[in-house]
Amino acid sequence: MLISVSFLSSKNPPKDIKKLNETDVDYIHVDIMDGKFVKNKTMPFREMKNIDKYTSKRLDVHLMVENAYHYIKDYASLNSEYITIHVESDNVKENLLEIKNYGIKAGIAINPTTSIKEIVPYLPLVDQILIMSVEPGEGGQAFIKESIDKIKEVKVLLKEYKINPVINIDGGINDQTIKYCRDCDIIVSGSFIIKSDDFQERINKLR
């Protein structure tokens, strides 16, 4: 299982991203919010593009935005392995194809209250399915236990369609809730790591 760390709850992103670069974490999870799809808004790309100055880790970009098209080109220019958009957002098929046009792996995210069947039309286009185990848009929330059922549903779906995108889960993951996520390929953890004094020690607890 791979670990992606979100710095959404960081008070000093450059400092914390540098510290993460010194750990054995697999990805830096980059949350992008437009203030429309979710209520909060993250820093503009003109600031976010500097992330390459602080880390050589591959990026796992999560676009919590209404229309991802306006963001894809910018984030494809960074060291991104995945760019993930929401099934609840606009022009999903077109935007997944746009991500793949840049040679980046495309992901589809699904909110806690959205039915798994909503991602079915897009399965042939995705390299990653991101299950939200909290409501998107804010760090530090508690893990929604019903997400365990979503993991099981996704695994059944992938077996049925005989495809193998990675399963990622994001939200409320710590040393207590990690046990529910062992069937996932990647987990995203934020506050549990970022708000600690020893990032590597917390990462080790999740492994």
C-alpha positions in Angstrom: 0.0 0.0 0.0 1.3 3.4 -1.0 0.9 6.6 1.1 0.1 10.0 -0.3 0.2 13.0 2.2 -2.1 16.0 1.9 -0.7 19.3 3.2 -4.2 20.9 3.2 -4.1 21.5 7.0 -0.6 22.8 7.0 0.1 26.3 8.4 3.4 26.5 6.5 3.2 24.5 3.3 6.8 25.1 2.0 8.3 24.0 5.3 6.1 20.9 5.6 6.5 19.9 2.0 10.3 20.1 2.4 10.0 17.9 5.5 7.8 15.4 3.6 10.5 15.2 0.9 12.9 13.8 3.5 10.5 11.0 4.4 9.8 7.8 2.4 6.2 8.9 1.6 5.2 7.8 -2.0 3.3 10.9 -3.1 2.4 14.5 -2.2 -1.4 14.9 -2.4 -2.2 18.3 -3.8 -5.7 19.5 -3.0 -7.1 22.1 -5.3 -10.4 23.8 -4.4 -12.2 26.5 -6.4 -14.6 27.9 -3.7 -17.5 26.7 -5.9 -17.5 22.9 -6.0 -16.5 23.1 -2.3 -16.8 26.1 0.0 -13.1 26.6 0.6 -10.5 27.8 -1.9 -6.8 26.9 -2.2 -3.9 29.1 -3.3 -3.7 30.0 -7.0 -1.5 28.1 -9.4 1.0 30.9 -9.6 1.9 30.0 -6.0 1.2 26.2 -6.2 3.6 25.8 -9.2 6.5 26.5 -6.8 5.9 23.1 -5.2 8.7 21.7 -7.4 11.2 23.8 -5.5 10.4 22.0 -2.3 9.9 18.4 -3.3 11.0 15.8 -5.9 8.2 13.5 -4.9 5.5 12.6 -7.5 2.3 14.5 -7.1 -1.2 13.1 -6.7 -3.4 16.1 -7.7 -7.0 16.2 -6.6 -9.2 18.8 -8.3 -12.2 19.6 -6.2 -13.5 22.1 -8.8 -16.6 22.5 -10.9 -14.8 22.3 -14.3 -11.4 20.8 -14.2 -10.5 21.8 -17.8 -9.2 25.2 -16.6 -6.7 23.5 -14.3 -5.5 20.4 -16.1 -2.9 22.1 -18.3 -1.2 23.9 -15.4 -1.1 20.8 -13.1 0.1 18.6 -16.0 3.1 20.8 -16.2 4.2 19.8 -12.7 5.7 16.4 -11.5 2.2 14.9 -11.5 1.6 11.2 -11.7 -2.2 11.4 -11.2 -4.7 14.2 -11.8 -8.1 13.3 -10.3 -11.4 14.9 -11.0 -14.8 14.4 -9.4 -17.6 12.3 -11.0 -19.9 15.1 -9.6 -18.1 17.8 -11.6 -18.8 19.1 -15.1 -17.7 17.5 -18.5 -16.2 14.5 -16.8 -15.4 12.4 -19.9 -13.9 15.4 -21.8 -11.7 16.2 -18.8 -10.5 12.7 -18.3 -9.5 12.6 -21.9 -7.7 15.9 -21.5 -5.7 14.6 -18.6 -4.6 11.5 -20.6 -3.7 13.8 -23.6 -0.9 15.1 -21.4 0.3 11.6 -20.6 -0.8 11.9 -17.0 -2.8 9.1 -15.2 -6.4 10.1 -14.8 -8.4 9.6 -11.7 -12.1 9.8 -10.8 -13.2 10.8 -7.2 -16.5 10.0 -5.7 -18.1 11.7 -2.7 -19.5 9.8 0.3 -23.2 10.3 -0.7 -22.7 9.5 -4.4 -23.6 6.0 -5.7 -20.8 3.9 -7.1 -22.8 3.3 -10.2 -22.1 7.0 -11.2 -18.5 6.1 -12.1 -19.3 3.2 -14.3 -19.4 5.1 -17.7 -15.9 6.4 -17.0 -14.2 3.2 -15.9 -12.4 2.6 -19.3 -10.8 6.0 -19.0 -9.5 5.9 -15.4 -6.2 4.8 -13.8 -7.4 5.6 -10.3 -10.6 5.6 -8.3 -10.5 8.0 -5.3 -13.1 7.2 -2.6 -13.8 10.2 -0.4 -14.1 9.0 3.2 -15.0 12.5 4.3 -17.0 15.3 2.7 -14.5 17.1 0.4 -13.2 20.5 1.0 -11.8 20.6 4.5 -9.0 18.8 6.4 -9.2 17.2 9.8 -12.6 15.5 9.5 -13.5 12.1 11.0 -13.5 9.0 8.8 -16.9 8.0 7.5 -17.2 4.3 8.3 -19.7 3.7 5.5 -16.7 4.2 3.2 -15.7 0.6 4.0 -18.7 -0.6 2.0 -17.7 1.7 -0.9 -14.3 0.0 -1.0 -16.0 -3.4 -1.3 -18.4 -2.1 -4.0 -15.5 -0.8 -6.1 -13.6 -4.0 -5.8 -16.7 -6.0 -7.0 -17.1 -3.5 -9.9 -13.5 -3.8 -11.0 -13.7 -7.6 -11.0 -16.9 -7.5 -12.9 -15.4 -5.2 -15.6 -12.1 -7.0 -15.5 -10.1 -3.8 -15.1 -7.5 -2.7 -12.6 -7.2 1.0 -11.8 -5.8 1.6 -8.4 -8.1 2.3 -5.5 -7.3 5.3 -3.4 -9.1 6.6 -0.3 -8.9 10.1 1.2 -10.2 11.5 4.5 -9.8 10.9 8.2 -7.1 8.3 7.9 -4.9 7.8 10.9 -3.4 4.9 12.9 -6.9 3.9 14.1 -8.8 4.1 10.8 -6.1 2.6 8.6 -7.3 -0.9 9.4 -10.4 -0.2 7.3 -8.4 0.8 4.3 -6.1 -2.2 3.8 -7.8 -3.3 0.6 -6.8 0.0 -1.0 -3.7 0.5 -3.1 -3.1 4.1 -2.0 -4.3 6.0 1.1 -4.2 9.8 1.6 -3.5 11.0 5.1 -3.3 14.7 6.0 -3.7 16.1 9.5 -2.5 12.9 11.2 0.9 13.4 9.6 1.1 17.2 9.0 0.1 18.1 12.6 2.6 15.8 14.2 6.2 16.6 15.2 7.6 13.5 13.5 6.3 12.9 10.0 8.2 9.7 9.4 7.1 8.2 12.6 3.4 8.8 11.7 4.0 7.4 8.2 5.5 4.3 9.7 2.4 3.8 11.8 0.3 3.8 8.7 2.5 1.3 6.9 
